[in-house]
Structures are given as structure tokens and as C-alpha cells.
Amino acid sequence: MFADRPTSFLGVTAIIASPAMRRTMELVERVARTSAAVLIFGETGTGKEIVARAIHHYSLRSSKPWVDVNCGALPEQLMESELFGHEKGAFSGADSVKQGLFEMAHTGTLFLDEIGELEPRMQVKLLRVLDGVPYYRVGGQRKVEVNTRILAATNQNLEEAVRTGRFRSDLYHRLNQCQVRVPPLRERREDIVPIAHYFLHQHSSQASFSEEAQELLEAFPWPGNVRELRNAVTAAVVHAKGYRITAPDLSGLGTPQAPVRRTAGDLRLEDLERDAIFEALRKTGGHCEQAADLLGISRRTLSRKLKLYGPEAREACHGTFAAH
């Protein structure tokens, strides 16, 4: 059913070529036909939002509203107003009535990205709504009742967050009625070159990769997954002297004369990932935020990995969040 040609879900393109992603999308179609809440998990940049959009696309609610929000993008006070709405005069600046995202997604789907970032008080309020309890807008006196399907995504280990008390157990189980794991690029290498070609052709329909460049792309561990791959292709287009992208144009992914292949002996993916992070830090002069952008990973993810690498990483990184 799925091919390596682009497929669009709510206007976002997905390329599905590998057996691993075909299995994932087959699960997505089965899950979509239910009304259950779905927890989508995977590393940063793997395409969790695309999977969420695909679930809505294949569901019986596909003709109804699709609404999404990043739970880590707003402070707690604004997140409450964003999700549940507010009445005029509820707080300073509330000049009119505002519908919340739950109301906007009524009869449709609400996607809660980065659900692991939700503050504890908001976790309690969210759980009540998921259990079907009507709620008040901020400053409101009339209860609002909605019929909204919930999809949530995270790159965190929520089971560990439950054990350490950072995430409510009851909310975790309420969101985890069905579970979809999005595999990282290193587990679906057949997707790498088709996705790279898609990004390349966004710059030029005449451009192509040499055989050595494709081997290098497939061999690299891509700790930042699809986001990092997109950034690498963009950089290669800038470095290339013509329409043919060669291995040297993919600077930072390995030695062009001897690219790391899949049969890399005892070399671990963790070591390749570490090397890629230090190479990004070298290229950006130790600027952590720029290195995160170059890798296509979140600043929080880079900070977490730098802590694992010890004093050497702290010395290599001069950004503002390395020591947090």
C-alpha cells in the first residue's frame, strides 16, 4: 500500500520506504479506526507529528477539525487559557472571549505534542477533561462539554517520568490506550536516501546524489533524525559546485574517502552519535544552540546528551544551557 513516493497527511509530506515504517503505518491505520487515545513516542525529529496527522487522516473524524499544540512552548498560565479558553476580563489582556483548543477540536482531533513537558497542575486538569468531565473556561461560570479525540506525543520516557513523580500515572495510562512507536532513522535506513532526495529536490529538481554520497547518508547514525538529515542536505546544496552532490559536499558526516559503512565492526552507534555532536560543536565554535540547530535536535536533547559526556563536553560547549 505504501511506497517511497511522497504521501501527504493534512498537507505534510511523508515518505515511507522502509519495512519498519510500513509496519508503523499499518498500525496507524488500525489505530485510526478506533476512538482510543493514542500515545506516540520516539526520538526528536523522527516524524511523530506526521504519524499523528496520519491517524486523523485515516480516522472517522478526518472531515472534522484537526488542532495541535506544543505543550512545552507556553508557560503554565498561558497553556491553561490555550487549552480551555477564557472569558472576557478573566485576566489582564483578556479583552474578549476566547475558545480553547478543546472546543476548537470538538468532534475532531486534538494533538498534544511534547506531552511530557506539561506542568503537574495542568496534568490534573487535562486528566479530568479526558475522563469526560465538563470544564470551565478561565474566569468562566458555564461549563463546557466537548467530544474530542486526543493524540499525544513525546520523546521522553514517560514510564520513567511516572516512577520519578514527574508525570502522573493515571494520566499516562489514560493517554496510553494505544501506543505507536516511531523508529529512528538508524532503524529504517531504507528511508534515508528517499527522504534526502525529497529534501534535495525542494532546492532543485535537477540535483542528485553520487553513489558514494548515498552510502555516506545511509551509514550515518543521524542522532537528530529527519531534521538533521534535512539540515545536512541543505548544507550540501550550499557546498556543492554543481547539481551533483558528492560525498565531500556532505561535510561532517565522516571521511569522504572512507565512509563508515553498516559493517562497521565494533563501532557503536552511540560513539558515532557522540562524534557527530562534537563535530557540530566544533563547527559552531562551541555554541550549543547553533549546534543543536545544525544537528536538527532540540536544545533540551543536546543538553541532556552533553551531561552524559562529562567535563570534556562542558569544555567544548560555550552556550547558555550546557550547565543547566
Secondary structure as GFF3:
##gff-version 3
##sequence-region A 1 324
A	DSSP	beta_strand	6	9	.	.	.	ID=ss1
A	DSSP	beta_strand	12	15	.	.	.	ID=ss2
A	DSSP	alpha_helix	19	32	.	.	.	ID=ss3
A	DSSP	beta_strand	38	41	.	.	.	ID=ss4
A	DSSP	alpha_helix	48	58	.	.	.	ID=ss5
A	DSSP	beta_strand	66	70	.	.	.	ID=ss6
A	DSSP	alpha_helix	76	84	.	.	.	ID=ss7
A	DSSP	alpha_helix	101	104	.	.	.	ID=ss8
A	DSSP	beta_strand	109	113	.	.	.	ID=ss9
A	DSSP	three_ten_helix	115	117	.	.	.	ID=ss10
A	DSSP	alpha_helix	120	130	.	.	.	ID=ss11
A	DSSP	beta_strand	135	136	.	.	.	ID=ss12
A	DSSP	beta_strand	143	144	.	.	.	ID=ss13
A	DSSP	beta_strand	149	154	.	.	.	ID=ss14
A	DSSP	alpha_helix	158	163	.	.	.	ID=ss15
A	DSSP	alpha_helix	169	175	.	.	.	ID=ss16
A	DSSP	beta_strand	178	181	.	.	.	ID=ss17
A	DSSP	three_ten_helix	185	187	.	.	.	ID=ss18
A	DSSP	three_ten_helix	189	191	.	.	.	ID=ss19
A	DSSP	alpha_helix	192	203	.	.	.	ID=ss20
A	DSSP	beta_strand	208	209	.	.	.	ID=ss21
A	DSSP	alpha_helix	211	219	.	.	.	ID=ss22
A	DSSP	alpha_helix	225	239	.	.	.	ID=ss23
A	DSSP	beta_strand	244	245	.	.	.	ID=ss24
A	DSSP	three_ten_helix	247	249	.	.	.	ID=ss25
A	DSSP	alpha_helix	269	283	.	.	.	ID=ss26
A	DSSP	alpha_helix	288	295	.	.	.	ID=ss27
A	DSSP	alpha_helix	299	309	.	.	.	ID=ss28
A	DSSP	alpha_helix	311	316	.	.	.	ID=ss29
###
